[in-house]
Amino acid sequence: QVQLVESGGGSVQAGGSLRLSCAASADTYSTICMGWFRQAPGKGREGVAFIDSDGSTRYADSVKGRFTISKDNAKNTLYLQMNSLKPEDTALYYCAARLCVIGGWPYWGQGTQVTVAS
């Protein structure tokens, strides 16, 4: 079982930065795959950034070069550094986790709101 709690959302002007955190409680934290998703009003949930147990990362094209996903295994915490924020980044951001060998994302946090003003 994995429990996830996000923090770090807020409001920022376009061009600004925010860092999201996701604290995870998991006995096998270092062996799980994690990701950040977001959902804007009236839109479906989309994957933003992913990090595997070996530290390899993948990003949505819309955030490449602006967002960085990382994790601190000693602190059981996942991060999303968001720079050069745009109004279209406004959304509810969720962290998610899964066992790397299993498909799907069964574990989700409650979400944290990011609002970017133009």
C-alpha positions as CSV (number, residue, x, y, z in Angstrom):
1,Q,0.0,0.0,0.0
2,V,1.3,3.5,-0.9
3,Q,-0.1,6.7,0.5
4,L,0.8,10.0,-1.2
5,V,0.4,13.6,0.1
6,E,1.2,16.5,-2.3
7,S,2.1,20.0,-1.2
8,G,3.6,23.2,-2.8
9,G,0.9,24.4,-5.1
10,G,-0.2,28.0,-5.2
11,S,-0.6,31.0,-7.4
12,V,2.2,32.6,-9.4
13,Q,2.6,35.0,-12.3
14,A,3.5,33.8,-15.7
15,G,7.2,33.2,-16.0
16,G,7.5,32.3,-12.3
17,S,8.4,29.0,-10.6
18,L,6.9,26.6,-8.1
19,R,8.1,23.3,-6.6
20,L,5.6,20.6,-5.8
21,S,6.4,17.8,-3.3
22,C,4.8,14.5,-2.8
23,A,5.5,12.6,0.4
24,A,5.1,8.9,0.1
25,S,4.7,6.2,2.7
26,A,5.7,2.9,1.2
27,D,7.9,0.1,2.4
28,T,9.4,-0.2,-1.0
29,Y,9.6,3.4,-2.0
30,S,12.9,3.0,-3.9
31,T,11.5,0.3,-6.1
32,I,8.3,2.1,-7.2
33,C,7.7,4.2,-10.3
34,M,6.2,7.6,-9.8
35,G,4.7,10.4,-11.9
36,W,3.0,13.7,-11.9
37,F,-0.3,14.2,-13.6
38,R,-2.5,17.3,-14.0
39,Q,-6.1,18.1,-14.8
40,A,-7.2,21.5,-16.0
41,P,-10.9,22.6,-15.8
42,G,-12.9,20.9,-18.5
43,K,-10.1,18.7,-19.6
44,G,-9.0,15.2,-19.0
45,R,-6.1,14.1,-16.8
46,E,-2.7,14.2,-18.6
47,G,0.7,12.8,-17.6
48,V,3.3,15.5,-17.1
49,A,6.5,13.8,-15.9
50,F,7.6,10.3,-14.8
51,I,10.5,8.8,-13.0
52,D,11.3,5.1,-12.8
53,S,13.0,3.3,-9.9
54,D,16.4,3.6,-11.7
55,G,16.0,7.4,-11.9
56,S,15.2,7.6,-15.6
57,T,12.7,10.3,-16.5
58,R,10.2,11.2,-19.2
59,Y,8.3,14.4,-19.8
60,A,5.3,15.5,-21.8
61,D,6.3,17.6,-24.7
62,S,4.4,20.6,-23.3
63,V,6.7,20.8,-20.2
64,K,10.1,19.6,-21.6
65,G,12.8,22.0,-20.7
66,R,10.7,23.8,-18.1
67,F,9.8,21.1,-15.5
68,T,12.1,18.7,-13.7
69,I,11.0,15.6,-11.8
70,S,13.2,14.2,-9.1
71,K,13.0,12.1,-6.0
72,D,14.8,11.8,-2.8
73,N,14.8,8.1,-1.7
74,A,16.1,9.0,1.8
75,K,13.1,11.3,2.4
76,N,10.6,9.2,0.4
77,T,9.7,12.4,-1.4
78,L,9.0,13.1,-5.1
79,Y,9.4,16.6,-6.5
80,L,8.4,18.6,-9.5
81,Q,10.3,21.8,-10.2
82,M,8.3,24.0,-12.5
83,N,10.0,26.9,-14.1
84,S,8.8,29.4,-16.8
85,L,5.2,28.7,-15.9
86,K,2.5,29.6,-18.4
87,P,-1.2,30.2,-17.9
88,E,-1.9,26.9,-19.6
89,D,-0.1,25.1,-16.8
90,T,-3.0,26.0,-14.5
91,A,-4.4,22.8,-13.2
92,L,-4.9,20.4,-10.3
93,Y,-1.6,18.5,-10.0
94,Y,-1.5,14.9,-8.7
95,C,1.3,12.6,-7.9
96,A,0.8,8.9,-8.6
97,A,2.7,5.7,-7.9
98,R,2.8,2.1,-9.1
99,L,4.9,-0.9,-8.8
100,C,7.2,-0.7,-11.8
101,V,6.4,-4.2,-12.9
102,I,2.7,-3.6,-13.0
103,G,0.8,-1.4,-15.4
104,G,-1.7,1.3,-14.4
105,W,-1.5,3.8,-11.6
106,P,-3.3,2.5,-8.5
107,Y,-2.0,5.0,-6.0
108,W,-2.9,8.7,-6.1
109,G,-2.5,11.8,-3.9
110,Q,-5.3,14.3,-3.2
111,G,-4.0,16.9,-5.6
112,T,-2.6,20.4,-5.2
113,Q,-3.8,23.4,-7.2
114,V,-1.4,25.4,-9.4
115,T,-2.7,28.7,-10.8
116,V,-0.6,30.8,-13.2
117,A,-1.8,34.3,-13.9
118,S,-1.0,36.0,-17.2
